[in-house]
Amino acid sequence: MHKILISLILVSLLMACIPGGFAASPERAATVDLIENQNALTDSIRIHQVQPWRNGSIVLVSYLSDQENEEWSCDALYEVVRDTTGWHISSSGSGCSSEPFTGPLTFGSGMPGIPPDVFSYIYGLVNLDDAILAEITWEDGVAQRVSIVNDSFIGLRNGAFPNMAQVQILNTNEEVIYETGK
Protein backbone atom coordinates (compact mmCIF):
# COMPACT_ATOMS: atom_id res chain seq x y z
CA MET A 1 0.00 0.00 0.00
CA HIS A 2 2.81 2.40 0.85
CA LYS A 3 4.50 1.70 -2.52
CA ILE A 4 1.33 2.69 -4.36
CA LEU A 5 1.02 5.89 -2.34
CA ILE A 6 4.67 6.78 -2.91
CA SER A 7 4.25 6.08 -6.66
CA LEU A 8 1.23 8.38 -6.82
CA ILE A 9 3.12 11.14 -5.04
CA LEU A 10 6.08 10.77 -7.42
CA VAL A 11 3.82 10.89 -10.48
CA SER A 12 2.16 14.03 -9.08
CA LEU A 13 5.53 15.67 -8.51
CA LEU A 14 6.68 14.79 -12.03
CA MET A 15 3.47 16.21 -13.51
CA ALA A 16 4.12 19.47 -11.68
CA CYS A 17 7.45 19.74 -13.52
CA ILE A 18 5.92 19.34 -16.99
CA PRO A 19 5.26 22.69 -18.75
CA GLY A 20 1.55 23.38 -18.52
CA GLY A 21 1.33 20.78 -15.74
CA PHE A 22 -1.69 18.61 -15.13
CA ALA A 23 -4.94 20.17 -16.25
CA ALA A 24 -7.96 18.74 -14.44
CA SER A 25 -10.49 20.24 -16.88
CA PRO A 26 -10.71 21.65 -20.42
CA GLU A 27 -11.17 25.12 -18.94
CA ARG A 28 -7.99 24.78 -16.90
CA ALA A 29 -5.98 23.60 -19.94
CA ALA A 30 -7.10 26.67 -21.89
CA THR A 31 -6.45 29.01 -18.96
CA VAL A 32 -2.93 27.65 -18.42
CA ASP A 33 -2.13 28.13 -22.11
CA LEU A 34 -3.47 31.68 -22.07
CA ILE A 35 -1.36 32.64 -19.07
CA GLU A 36 1.82 30.82 -20.11
CA ASN A 37 1.79 31.42 -23.88
CA GLN A 38 -0.54 34.33 -24.68
CA ASN A 39 0.38 36.86 -21.97
CA ALA A 40 -3.23 36.85 -20.78
CA LEU A 41 -4.05 39.02 -17.78
CA THR A 42 -5.37 36.45 -15.32
CA ASP A 43 -8.31 38.50 -14.01
CA SER A 44 -9.56 39.18 -17.54
CA ILE A 45 -10.03 35.57 -18.70
CA ARG A 46 -13.67 34.76 -19.41
CA ILE A 47 -14.75 31.25 -20.38
CA HIS A 48 -17.77 31.70 -22.66
CA GLN A 49 -18.51 28.10 -23.58
CA VAL A 50 -17.29 24.54 -23.23
CA GLN A 51 -18.80 22.06 -25.67
CA PRO A 52 -18.14 18.34 -26.05
CA TRP A 53 -16.43 17.61 -29.37
CA ARG A 54 -15.11 14.30 -30.64
CA ASN A 55 -12.79 12.89 -27.93
CA GLY A 56 -12.59 16.11 -25.95
CA SER A 57 -14.05 19.59 -25.74
CA ILE A 58 -14.09 22.95 -27.47
CA VAL A 59 -13.44 25.93 -25.18
CA LEU A 60 -14.24 29.51 -26.23
CA VAL A 61 -12.58 32.29 -24.21
CA SER A 62 -12.02 36.02 -24.30
CA TYR A 63 -9.25 37.84 -22.45
CA LEU A 64 -6.95 40.84 -22.35
CA SER A 65 -3.37 40.24 -23.41
CA ASP A 66 -0.33 42.29 -22.40
CA GLN A 67 1.41 43.13 -25.69
CA GLU A 68 4.48 45.25 -25.00
CA ASN A 69 2.76 47.09 -22.13
CA GLU A 70 -0.49 47.58 -24.06
CA GLU A 71 -3.72 45.72 -23.32
CA TRP A 72 -5.19 44.00 -26.36
CA SER A 73 -8.70 42.47 -26.52
CA CYS A 74 -8.47 38.84 -27.63
CA ASP A 75 -10.60 35.77 -28.15
CA ALA A 76 -9.57 32.18 -28.69
CA LEU A 77 -11.09 28.82 -29.47
CA TYR A 78 -9.35 25.70 -28.14
CA GLU A 79 -9.75 22.05 -29.01
CA VAL A 80 -8.83 20.22 -25.81
CA VAL A 81 -8.37 16.44 -25.49
CA ARG A 82 -7.93 14.16 -22.50
CA ASP A 83 -5.39 11.42 -21.93
CA THR A 84 -4.09 9.61 -18.86
CA THR A 85 -2.22 12.71 -17.64
CA GLY A 86 -5.13 15.14 -17.95
CA TRP A 87 -6.46 17.66 -20.45
CA HIS A 88 -4.16 19.05 -23.17
CA ILE A 89 -4.47 21.55 -26.03
CA SER A 90 -4.81 19.78 -29.37
CA SER A 91 -5.32 22.89 -31.51
CA SER A 92 -6.30 26.52 -31.12
CA GLY A 93 -7.04 29.70 -33.00
CA SER A 94 -7.15 33.24 -31.71
CA GLY A 95 -7.43 36.85 -32.70
CA CYS A 96 -6.55 40.11 -30.97
CA SER A 97 -7.23 43.80 -31.49
CA SER A 98 -5.74 46.89 -29.93
CA GLU A 99 -9.30 48.23 -29.67
CA PRO A 100 -11.81 46.82 -27.16
CA PHE A 101 -14.70 44.79 -28.56
CA THR A 102 -17.69 47.16 -28.65
CA GLY A 103 -19.51 46.22 -31.86
CA PRO A 104 -22.57 43.97 -32.21
CA LEU A 105 -20.53 40.94 -33.36
CA THR A 106 -16.96 39.80 -33.64
CA PHE A 107 -16.15 36.36 -34.99
CA GLY A 108 -13.41 34.03 -36.07
CA SER A 109 -13.16 30.85 -38.08
CA GLY A 110 -10.65 28.15 -38.74
CA MET A 111 -9.94 24.66 -39.92
CA PRO A 112 -7.49 22.77 -37.68
CA GLY A 113 -6.35 19.23 -38.24
CA ILE A 114 -5.02 17.08 -41.02
CA PRO A 115 -7.37 15.13 -43.31
CA PRO A 116 -9.25 12.99 -42.56
CA ASP A 117 -9.42 14.50 -39.03
CA VAL A 118 -9.97 18.09 -40.12
CA PHE A 119 -12.92 20.05 -38.79
CA SER A 120 -14.18 23.58 -39.29
CA TYR A 121 -15.37 26.11 -36.75
CA ILE A 122 -16.96 29.52 -36.64
CA TYR A 123 -17.34 31.30 -33.32
CA GLY A 124 -18.61 34.69 -32.33
CA LEU A 125 -18.90 37.07 -29.42
CA VAL A 126 -22.27 38.82 -29.49
CA ASN A 127 -23.06 42.22 -28.00
CA LEU A 128 -26.82 42.40 -28.68
CA ASP A 129 -29.43 42.34 -25.91
CA ASP A 130 -32.13 40.14 -27.50
CA ALA A 131 -29.83 37.68 -29.28
CA ILE A 132 -30.64 34.00 -28.64
CA LEU A 133 -29.63 32.19 -31.87
CA ALA A 134 -26.98 32.40 -34.54
CA GLU A 135 -27.62 30.98 -37.98
CA ILE A 136 -24.39 30.17 -39.79
CA THR A 137 -24.45 29.60 -43.52
CA TRP A 138 -21.30 27.77 -44.55
CA GLU A 139 -19.58 28.25 -47.91
CA ASP A 140 -21.34 25.20 -49.41
CA GLY A 141 -24.78 26.60 -48.51
CA VAL A 142 -25.44 24.37 -45.48
CA ALA A 143 -27.15 26.33 -42.70
CA GLN A 144 -26.60 25.59 -39.02
CA ARG A 145 -28.45 27.14 -36.08
CA VAL A 146 -26.70 27.33 -32.74
CA SER A 147 -27.69 28.85 -29.40
CA ILE A 148 -26.08 31.97 -28.08
CA VAL A 149 -24.68 31.12 -24.64
CA ASN A 150 -22.87 33.63 -22.42
CA ASP A 151 -22.92 36.18 -25.26
CA SER A 152 -21.25 33.74 -27.67
CA PHE A 153 -21.84 31.02 -30.24
CA ILE A 154 -19.82 28.15 -31.68
CA GLY A 155 -20.53 26.37 -34.95
CA LEU A 156 -18.64 23.11 -35.49
CA ARG A 157 -18.57 20.85 -38.50
CA ASN A 158 -16.52 17.86 -39.64
CA GLY A 159 -14.64 18.49 -42.87
CA ALA A 160 -12.88 21.35 -44.59
CA PHE A 161 -15.17 24.40 -44.75
CA PRO A 162 -12.88 27.30 -43.84
CA ASN A 163 -15.17 30.05 -45.06
CA MET A 164 -18.62 31.07 -44.02
CA ALA A 165 -21.01 32.81 -46.32
CA GLN A 166 -23.05 34.56 -43.63
CA VAL A 167 -23.93 34.77 -39.94
CA GLN A 168 -27.35 35.99 -38.86
CA ILE A 169 -28.18 36.79 -35.25
CA LEU A 170 -31.79 36.10 -34.27
CA ASN A 171 -33.97 37.31 -31.40
CA THR A 172 -36.62 35.45 -29.38
CA ASN A 173 -39.10 35.85 -32.27
CA GLU A 174 -36.48 34.36 -34.62
CA GLU A 175 -36.20 37.71 -36.40
CA VAL A 176 -32.83 38.73 -37.81
CA ILE A 177 -31.41 41.54 -35.67
CA TYR A 178 -27.91 41.52 -37.18
CA GLU A 179 -26.20 39.87 -40.13
CA THR A 180 -22.81 39.80 -41.75
CA GLY A 181 -22.32 40.35 -45.49
CA LYS A 182 -23.42 37.68 -47.91
N, C-alpha and C positions, 0 to 999 in steps of 0.2 A: 504494500500500500504506500509506503514512504517513497519507493522508487517511482511510482506513478506520479505522486505529488511533486517530487523533485523534477521529474521530466516536464510536467506541465509548467512549472515555474521557469525552467530553462527555456522552453519554447516561448513563453510570454516575454521573457527578457530579450530573446533573439528578435522577436517581432518588433519590439520597441526600438531596435537598432536599424530596422529596415526603413529606408526613406518612405515617407507616407504612412508608415506603421500599419497597424491593424485597424481596419475600418469596420465597425460593427453594423453599419447601415449604409445604404446608397447615399443618403444625405451627408453622412460623415465623410465618405470618400470624396464627394464633390467639394465639400467645405475644406478638407485638407488640401486638395489640389489648388483651390482658389487662393488659400493663404500662402502655400509654399511656392506656387508657380505663377500666379497671376497678380501678385501684390495686392490682393483684396484687403480692404479695411474690414476687420473682423465684425465690427458692429453693424456694418452695412449689408451683410449677406442676407438675402431673402430667398428662401426656398419657395417657389411658386407651386410646383407640382412634382409629384413622383408617380410615375406610371409603370406598371409591369410591362416588360417588353422582352420577348424571346426568353433567354436564360438569365435575365437580370431585370434592370429597371432603367427608365429614362428619368433624368432629374433636370428640371428647368430652374435656373437661378438668375437673380439680378444682384448687382453689387457695385460698389465704388472701388476703383483701382487707383493706387498711387503710382502715377507715371511721371517720374522726374519732378516730384513735389507738386504735382497737379492732380486733382481728383477727376477721374474719368468715369462716366456712367457706362456700365457694361452689363451684358447678359450672356448666358452660356447655357448650352444644352449638353448634358453628359449621358453617354451610354455606360452603365455601370454593371459589372458582372460579379458573381460570387464564386469563390473557390474555397478550398479548405482553410485558407488563411484569412478569409474575410472578403470584403467588397473592394473592387479595384476598377479604375477607369479603363474602359475598353476603347472609347473614342469620345471626342468632344468637338464642339464648335462654339465660337464666341464672337462677339462684336462689341466694340467700345466707341464712345463718342466723347469729345471734350465738352459737349453741351449736355445738360440734364435732359432726360426723357420727359417731355411735356405734351407731345402731340397725342392724337387719338389712338394711334397704333404704331408700334415699331415691331419689326419681325425679321427673322432670319431663316435660312434654309440650308440644307446640306445633304450630302450623300456619302456617309462613311462606309467603309468596308471594302472588301474585294469580292468580285463575283465568285461564287453564287450567293455570298452572304451579305451583299450590299442592301442597304435600306435607305429610304429617303425620309426627310423630316422637314416640316415647316412649323415654326413656333412663333408666337406673338405675345407681346405685352400690351394690354388694352387699357386705355384711360377714358372709358365711356361709361357713364352711370348705369344705363339700362341694358348693357350688353350681357347676353346670356349664352349665345351660340356664335361659333365662327363656321362659315361654310367655305371650305378650301376647294378651289377647282384646280386640279393638277394639269400639267402641260398636255396630257393625252385626253383631257376632257372629263375625266372621272371626278365627280364631286364627293366631298366627304364633310359631314357635319360633326363638329366636336364641341363639347361644352367649354364654356369659359369658367375657369376655376382660379380663384385668387388673382383675378385680373390678368389671366393668361390662358393661352390655348396651345395644344400640341397636336399636330397631325403627323401620323406615322404610317409608312407604307413600305412593304417589301418591294424591292426592285429599284431600278435606277430611274428616278424621276426628279432630277435636280432643280427643275424650274416649276414654279406655279404660274398659272394664268391669272388667278384672281383670288382675293380673300374678301369675303363679305362678313360684316359683323351685324348680328341680328338681335332685336330686343325681345321682350316677353311675348309680343304679338307676332313674332317671326317676321318683322318688318326690317328691311335693310336700313341701318342707321349710319353705316360707314362702309366704303369699299375701296379697294385699291384699283389701279388701272387694269384694263382688260388686255 
